[in-house]
Amino acid sequence: MSTDVTDKTPAAAPPGRNGAGAGDGLLRLMLDGMRRNMRQYGMLIALGLIVALFAVWTEGDLLLPRNVSNLVLQNSYILILAIGMMLVIIAGHIDLSVGSLTAFVGSMAAVFMVRNDLPWPVAVLLCLAVGAIAGAVQGWFIAYGGLPSFIVTLAGMLTFRGLTEIFLDGQTLGPFPKGLQTTANGFLPEVGPDTNYHNLTLLLGLGLIALVVLQEVRDRRRQQEFALDVLPVRLFLLKLVALTAAILTVTLLLASYKGAPIVLLILGALLVGFGYVMRNAVIGRHIYAIGGNLPAAKLSGVRDKKVTFLVFLNMGMLAALAGLVFAARFNAASPKAGLNFELEAIAAAFIGGASMSGGVGTVLGAIIGGLVLGVLNNGMNLVGVGTDWQQVIKGLVLLAAVGFDVWNKRKVGS
């Protein structure tokens, strides 16, 4: 009699194959991918939820094409400041002067164009140079003088605010030339046949979708080449579908009104340019290095003083650009311009994923953080929430974003 015993019980399907194990395995992979990328996607998901909430609360008014265009125009200068502020915070510093510098550059623009009748393109270049010089001076004191950025930029905030009052004699000065106004408030021209949509905006939207998909695929391949963790294929495809749907929705909304605002192209150029620098250029890696671990960066040969100096010079130029956009949008330079802009930019950076300790953050994150604040402001205005409660809600959102960042660090560490 044979002693062999044949087990008739069917073997359990291994994870990832057919059966229940496949679904469980995919679910685990998706959850692991989301957990590893929570910092990157957390606020993007939050932005989508906030948009959905206010879309329902305002009975669709939030997503009207006209309101979407206004949302871009109203928040353009904060988004410009948020990009520069993100770089400053990644480098381990802070800049409290950007709101006052925005107002100061606006006053200089009014002096150049309104009082002295300089051609507006020449005046714009001069204003950008003024912003760069202001940022360079502060950067020199911080990088080479060894003074804390908090103190230097606090002094800059007071100085630039006082200079604004001096240059404007305490009065509002305007109007600005039509060309500058068009840059801040205008839209792309109409081209092609009548399709009930803005054709040029549709083409730009389709081009952006192609660019985003190619960039995501290229980044994934690069990560695989270096044996880094990547999202599971199905989750990656889901991400591409979500990005495509979001871009297409915004494109159709803008194209059904007056088209893409010109300032949106400026923001797009800044996003692409600074995003590339921070991901691929040596200077970008050095900014992350000095913010993440300054002693190690020095030992690795990073010229930390030069990098810090350039970061603040860049912040000065972006503050000047924001000042020009703000002044042109309201067609006047005011002594009270730029109030609390520095707080909005700092909040946008932290909501978008920056870390207080430095070394963490993305340019896209700064844009997402700025849009979260912008949608909150716009949505609360539409439903009639008072400015007092708006401040409370934005403060709680900032606290929640930073708290989430701390909690996420602890989870990853454990």
C-alpha positions as CSV (number, residue, x, y, z in Angstrom):
1,M,0.0,0.0,0.0
2,S,1.5,3.3,-1.0
3,T,2.3,5.8,1.7
4,D,2.0,8.8,-0.6
5,V,-0.7,11.1,0.2
6,T,-2.1,13.4,-2.4
7,D,-3.5,16.7,-1.2
8,K,-6.7,17.5,-3.1
9,T,-7.0,21.0,-1.7
10,P,-6.4,23.6,-4.4
11,A,-3.4,25.8,-3.9
12,A,-3.9,29.4,-3.1
13,A,-3.4,31.8,-6.0
14,P,-0.2,33.7,-5.5
15,P,-0.5,37.5,-5.2
16,G,-0.6,39.2,-8.5
17,R,-2.0,36.3,-10.4
18,N,-5.7,35.5,-11.3
19,G,-8.2,35.3,-8.4
20,A,-8.8,37.4,-5.4
21,G,-5.0,37.6,-4.8
22,A,-4.6,39.8,-7.9
23,G,-7.1,42.4,-6.7
24,D,-5.6,42.4,-3.2
25,G,-2.1,42.7,-4.6
26,L,-3.0,45.6,-6.8
27,L,-4.8,47.3,-4.0
28,R,-1.7,46.9,-1.8
29,L,0.5,48.3,-4.5
30,M,-1.8,51.3,-5.0
31,L,-1.9,52.0,-1.3
32,D,1.9,51.7,-1.0
33,G,2.3,54.0,-3.9
34,M,0.0,56.6,-2.5
35,R,1.6,56.3,0.9
36,R,5.1,56.8,-0.5
37,N,3.9,59.8,-2.6
38,M,1.5,61.3,0.0
39,R,3.5,64.5,0.2
40,Q,3.4,65.0,-3.5
41,Y,-0.3,64.2,-4.1
42,G,-1.9,65.1,-0.7
43,M,-2.5,68.8,-1.5
44,L,-3.4,68.0,-5.1
45,I,-6.1,65.8,-3.8
46,A,-7.1,68.5,-1.3
47,L,-7.3,71.0,-4.1
48,G,-9.6,68.8,-6.1
49,L,-11.8,68.3,-3.0
50,I,-11.9,72.1,-2.3
51,V,-12.9,72.8,-5.9
52,A,-15.6,70.1,-5.8
53,L,-16.9,71.5,-2.4
54,F,-17.2,75.1,-3.6
55,A,-18.6,74.0,-7.0
56,V,-21.5,72.4,-5.2
57,W,-21.8,75.1,-2.6
58,T,-21.9,77.9,-5.2
59,E,-24.2,75.9,-7.4
60,G,-21.6,75.8,-10.2
61,D,-20.6,79.5,-10.1
62,L,-17.0,78.6,-9.1
63,L,-16.5,76.8,-12.4
64,L,-18.1,79.3,-14.7
65,P,-15.6,80.2,-17.5
66,R,-15.5,83.9,-16.5
67,N,-14.8,83.0,-12.9
68,V,-12.0,80.6,-13.8
69,S,-10.3,83.4,-15.8
70,N,-10.7,85.8,-12.9
71,L,-9.3,83.2,-10.6
72,V,-6.1,83.1,-12.7
73,L,-5.9,86.9,-13.0
74,Q,-6.6,87.5,-9.3
75,N,-3.9,85.1,-8.0
76,S,-1.2,85.5,-10.7
77,Y,1.1,87.8,-8.6
78,I,0.8,85.5,-5.5
79,L,1.7,82.5,-7.6
80,I,4.7,84.3,-9.0
81,L,5.9,85.1,-5.5
82,A,5.1,81.6,-4.3
83,I,7.6,80.1,-6.9
84,G,10.4,82.3,-5.6
85,M,9.5,81.7,-2.0
86,M,9.5,78.0,-2.5
87,L,13.1,78.2,-3.6
88,V,14.0,80.4,-0.6
89,I,12.4,77.9,1.8
90,I,14.0,74.9,0.2
91,A,17.4,76.6,0.7
92,G,16.5,76.9,4.4
93,H,15.7,80.6,4.6
94,I,12.7,82.9,4.6
95,D,11.9,86.2,2.9
96,L,9.6,88.7,4.7
97,S,10.3,91.6,2.3
98,V,8.6,90.4,-0.9
99,G,5.3,92.2,-0.2
100,S,7.0,95.5,0.4
101,L,9.3,95.0,-2.5
102,T,6.3,94.3,-4.7
103,A,4.9,97.7,-3.7
104,F,8.2,99.4,-4.1
105,V,8.7,98.1,-7.7
106,G,5.2,99.2,-8.5
107,S,6.0,102.7,-7.3
108,M,9.2,102.7,-9.4
109,A,7.2,101.6,-12.4
110,A,4.8,104.5,-11.9
111,V,7.6,107.0,-11.5
112,F,9.3,105.7,-14.7
113,M,6.1,105.5,-16.9
114,V,3.7,108.0,-15.5
115,R,5.9,110.8,-14.3
116,N,8.8,110.5,-16.7
117,D,7.0,109.0,-19.8
118,L,9.5,106.2,-20.3
119,P,8.5,103.5,-22.9
120,W,6.9,100.7,-20.9
121,P,9.2,97.9,-22.2
122,V,12.2,99.9,-21.0
123,A,10.6,100.7,-17.7
124,V,9.8,97.0,-17.2
125,L,13.5,96.1,-17.7
126,L,14.5,98.8,-15.3
127,C,12.0,97.6,-12.7
128,L,13.3,94.0,-13.0
129,A,16.8,95.3,-12.5
130,V,15.7,97.2,-9.4
131,G,14.2,94.0,-8.0
132,A,17.3,92.0,-8.8
133,I,19.5,94.6,-7.1
134,A,17.3,94.7,-4.0
135,G,17.3,90.9,-3.8
136,A,21.1,90.8,-4.3
137,V,21.7,93.3,-1.5
138,Q,19.7,91.2,0.9
139,G,21.3,88.0,-0.4
140,W,24.8,89.5,0.2
141,F,24.0,90.3,3.8
142,I,22.6,86.8,4.3
143,A,25.1,84.8,2.4
144,Y,28.4,86.7,2.9
145,G,27.5,88.8,5.9
146,G,26.2,85.9,7.9
147,L,23.1,87.7,9.1
148,P,19.9,85.6,9.6
149,S,17.5,85.9,6.7
150,F,14.6,86.6,9.0
151,I,16.3,89.8,10.3
152,V,17.6,91.0,7.0
153,T,14.3,90.6,5.1
154,L,12.4,92.1,8.1
155,A,14.6,95.1,7.7
156,G,14.0,95.0,4.0
157,M,10.2,94.9,4.5
158,L,10.3,98.1,6.6
159,T,12.8,99.8,4.2
160,F,10.9,99.1,1.0
161,R,7.6,100.0,2.5
162,G,9.0,103.4,3.6
163,L,10.6,104.0,0.2
164,T,7.3,103.3,-1.5
165,E,5.6,106.0,0.6
166,I,8.5,108.4,-0.2
167,F,8.4,107.8,-4.0
168,L,4.6,108.1,-4.2
169,D,4.3,110.9,-1.7
170,G,1.6,108.9,0.0
171,Q,-0.7,109.0,-3.0
172,T,-1.9,106.6,-5.7
173,L,-0.2,107.1,-9.1
174,G,-1.5,106.0,-12.5
175,P,-2.7,105.1,-15.1
176,F,-0.2,102.8,-16.8
177,P,0.3,102.5,-20.6
178,K,-2.1,100.2,-22.4
179,G,0.6,97.7,-23.4
180,L,1.5,97.0,-19.7
181,Q,-2.2,96.7,-18.8
182,T,-2.8,94.2,-21.6
183,T,0.1,92.0,-20.2
184,A,-1.6,91.8,-16.8
185,N,-5.3,91.8,-17.9
186,G,-5.3,90.7,-21.5
187,F,-6.0,87.5,-23.3
188,L,-4.5,85.7,-26.3
189,P,-5.8,86.9,-29.7
190,E,-8.5,85.0,-31.6
191,V,-7.2,83.0,-34.6
192,G,-8.6,80.5,-37.0
193,P,-12.3,79.7,-37.8
194,D,-15.2,80.2,-35.5
195,T,-15.6,77.0,-33.4
196,N,-17.4,78.6,-30.4
197,Y,-14.1,78.0,-28.6
198,H,-10.8,80.0,-28.5
199,N,-8.7,78.0,-31.0
200,L,-5.3,79.1,-29.8
201,T,-6.1,78.1,-26.2
202,L,-7.3,74.7,-27.3
203,L,-4.0,74.1,-29.2
204,L,-2.0,75.2,-26.2
205,G,-4.0,72.9,-23.9
206,L,-3.5,69.9,-26.2
207,G,0.2,70.8,-26.4
208,L,0.4,71.0,-22.6
209,I,-1.2,67.6,-22.3
210,A,1.3,66.0,-24.6
211,L,4.2,67.7,-22.8
212,V,2.9,66.6,-19.4
213,V,2.4,63.0,-20.5
214,L,5.9,62.8,-22.1
215,Q,7.5,64.3,-19.0
216,E,5.8,61.9,-16.7
217,V,6.8,58.9,-18.9
218,R,10.4,60.2,-19.1
219,D,10.6,60.7,-15.4
220,R,9.3,57.2,-14.7
221,R,11.9,55.7,-17.1
222,R,14.7,57.7,-15.4
223,Q,13.6,56.5,-12.0
224,Q,13.5,52.9,-13.2
225,E,17.1,53.3,-14.7
226,F,18.3,54.3,-11.2
227,A,16.4,51.5,-9.5
228,L,14.1,53.9,-7.7
229,D,10.6,53.2,-6.6
230,V,7.9,54.0,-9.1
231,L,4.2,53.9,-9.1
232,P,2.5,50.6,-10.2
233,V,1.6,50.7,-13.9
234,R,-2.2,50.9,-13.3
235,L,-1.8,53.7,-10.8
236,F,0.6,55.5,-13.1
237,L,-1.9,55.3,-15.9
238,L,-4.6,56.5,-13.6
239,K,-2.4,59.5,-12.7
240,L,-2.0,60.3,-16.4
241,V,-5.7,60.1,-17.0
242,A,-6.4,62.4,-14.0
243,L,-3.8,65.0,-15.2
244,T,-5.1,64.9,-18.7
245,A,-8.7,65.3,-17.5
246,A,-7.8,68.3,-15.3
247,I,-5.8,70.1,-18.0
248,L,-8.5,69.5,-20.6
249,T,-11.2,70.7,-18.2
250,V,-9.4,74.0,-17.5
251,T,-8.6,74.4,-21.2
252,L,-12.2,74.0,-22.2
253,L,-13.4,76.4,-19.5
254,L,-10.8,79.1,-20.6
255,A,-11.5,78.5,-24.3
256,S,-15.2,79.0,-23.9
257,Y,-14.7,82.5,-22.5
258,K,-12.0,84.8,-23.9
259,G,-9.2,82.3,-24.0
260,A,-6.0,81.9,-21.9
261,P,-4.9,85.1,-20.1
262,I,-1.5,86.3,-21.1
263,V,-0.3,86.2,-17.5
264,L,-1.1,82.5,-17.5
265,L,1.5,82.0,-20.2
266,I,4.0,83.9,-18.0
267,L,3.2,81.6,-15.1
268,G,3.5,78.5,-17.4
269,A,6.9,79.6,-18.5
270,L,8.0,80.2,-14.9
271,L,6.7,76.8,-13.9
272,V,8.4,74.9,-16.7
273,G,11.6,76.9,-16.4
274,F,12.1,76.7,-12.6
275,G,10.7,73.2,-12.5
276,Y,13.4,72.1,-15.0
277,V,16.1,74.0,-13.0
278,M,15.1,72.4,-9.7
279,R,14.9,68.9,-11.2
280,N,17.8,68.8,-13.6
281,A,20.2,71.7,-13.2
282,V,23.2,71.7,-10.9
283,I,22.1,74.8,-9.2
284,G,18.7,73.2,-8.4
285,R,20.4,70.2,-6.7
286,H,22.7,72.6,-4.8
287,I,19.6,74.5,-3.4
288,Y,18.2,71.2,-2.2
289,A,21.5,70.2,-0.7
290,I,22.2,73.3,1.3
291,G,18.6,73.3,2.7
292,G,18.6,69.6,3.5
293,N,22.1,69.3,5.1
294,L,24.3,72.4,5.0
295,P,27.5,70.8,6.5
296,A,27.3,67.8,4.2
297,A,26.8,70.2,1.2
298,K,29.9,72.2,2.1
299,L,31.9,69.0,2.4
300,S,30.7,68.0,-1.0
301,G,32.0,71.2,-2.5
302,V,28.8,73.1,-2.8
303,R,29.4,76.9,-2.8
304,D,26.6,77.5,-0.4
305,K,27.2,81.3,-0.2
306,K,26.9,81.8,-3.9
307,V,23.8,79.6,-4.1
308,T,22.1,81.5,-1.3
309,F,23.0,84.8,-2.9
310,L,21.5,83.7,-6.2
311,V,18.3,82.4,-4.5
312,F,17.6,85.9,-3.0
313,L,18.6,87.7,-6.2
314,N,16.1,85.5,-8.0
315,M,13.5,86.2,-5.4
316,G,14.0,89.9,-5.9
317,M,13.4,89.6,-9.6
318,L,10.2,87.6,-9.2
319,A,9.0,90.1,-6.6
320,A,9.6,92.8,-9.2
321,L,7.6,90.9,-11.8
322,A,4.8,90.4,-9.3
323,G,4.8,94.1,-8.5
324,L,4.5,95.0,-12.2
325,V,1.7,92.5,-12.7
326,F,-0.2,93.8,-9.7
327,A,0.3,97.5,-10.5
328,A,-0.8,96.9,-14.2
329,R,-3.8,94.9,-13.1
330,F,-5.2,97.7,-11.0
331,N,-3.8,100.3,-13.3
332,A,-2.1,102.3,-10.5
333,A,0.7,102.1,-7.9
334,S,-0.5,102.5,-4.3
335,P,1.4,102.9,-1.1
336,K,-0.7,100.1,0.4
337,A,0.0,97.6,-2.4
338,G,1.5,94.3,-1.4
339,L,0.1,94.1,2.1
340,N,0.4,90.6,3.5
341,F,1.7,89.3,0.1
342,E,4.7,87.8,1.9
343,L,2.4,85.8,4.2
344,E,0.3,84.6,1.3
345,A,3.4,83.4,-0.6
346,I,4.9,81.7,2.5
347,A,1.5,80.0,3.2
348,A,1.3,78.8,-0.4
349,A,4.8,77.3,-0.2
350,F,4.1,75.4,3.0
351,I,0.6,74.3,1.9
352,G,2.3,73.1,-1.3
353,G,4.7,70.8,0.5
354,A,7.7,72.9,1.7
355,S,9.3,71.9,5.0
356,M,10.3,74.2,7.8
357,S,13.7,72.5,8.0
358,G,14.4,73.1,4.3
359,G,15.5,70.7,1.5
360,V,12.0,69.7,0.6
361,G,9.5,71.1,-1.9
362,T,8.7,71.5,-5.6
363,V,7.8,74.4,-7.9
364,L,4.6,72.7,-8.8
365,G,3.8,72.4,-5.1
366,A,4.1,76.1,-4.8
367,I,1.5,76.6,-7.6
368,I,-0.8,74.1,-6.0
369,G,-0.5,75.8,-2.6
370,G,-1.3,79.1,-4.2
371,L,-4.3,77.7,-6.0
372,V,-5.6,76.2,-2.8
373,L,-5.6,79.7,-1.2
374,G,-6.9,81.3,-4.3
375,V,-9.9,78.9,-4.6
376,L,-10.6,79.3,-0.9
377,N,-10.6,83.1,-1.3
378,N,-12.7,83.0,-4.4
379,G,-15.2,80.4,-3.2
380,M,-15.7,82.0,0.2
381,N,-16.4,85.4,-1.5
382,L,-18.9,83.7,-3.8
383,V,-20.8,82.2,-0.9
384,G,-20.6,85.4,1.2
385,V,-18.2,84.4,3.9
386,G,-16.9,87.5,5.7
387,T,-13.3,88.5,5.6
388,D,-12.9,87.8,9.3
389,W,-13.9,84.1,8.9
390,Q,-11.9,83.8,5.7
391,Q,-8.7,84.6,7.7
392,V,-9.7,82.0,10.3
393,I,-10.3,79.3,7.7
394,K,-7.1,80.0,5.8
395,G,-5.1,79.9,9.1
396,L,-6.6,76.6,9.9
397,V,-5.8,75.3,6.4
398,L,-2.2,76.3,6.8
399,L,-2.0,74.7,10.3
400,A,-3.5,71.5,8.9
401,A,-1.0,71.4,6.0
402,V,2.0,71.8,8.2
403,G,0.6,69.4,10.7
404,F,0.1,66.8,7.9
405,D,3.7,67.3,6.9
406,V,4.9,66.6,10.4
407,W,2.7,63.6,10.8
408,N,3.8,62.2,7.4
409,K,7.5,62.6,8.4
410,R,6.9,60.7,11.6
411,K,5.0,57.9,9.7
412,V,7.9,57.6,7.2
413,G,10.5,57.6,10.0
414,S,8.7,54.9,11.9
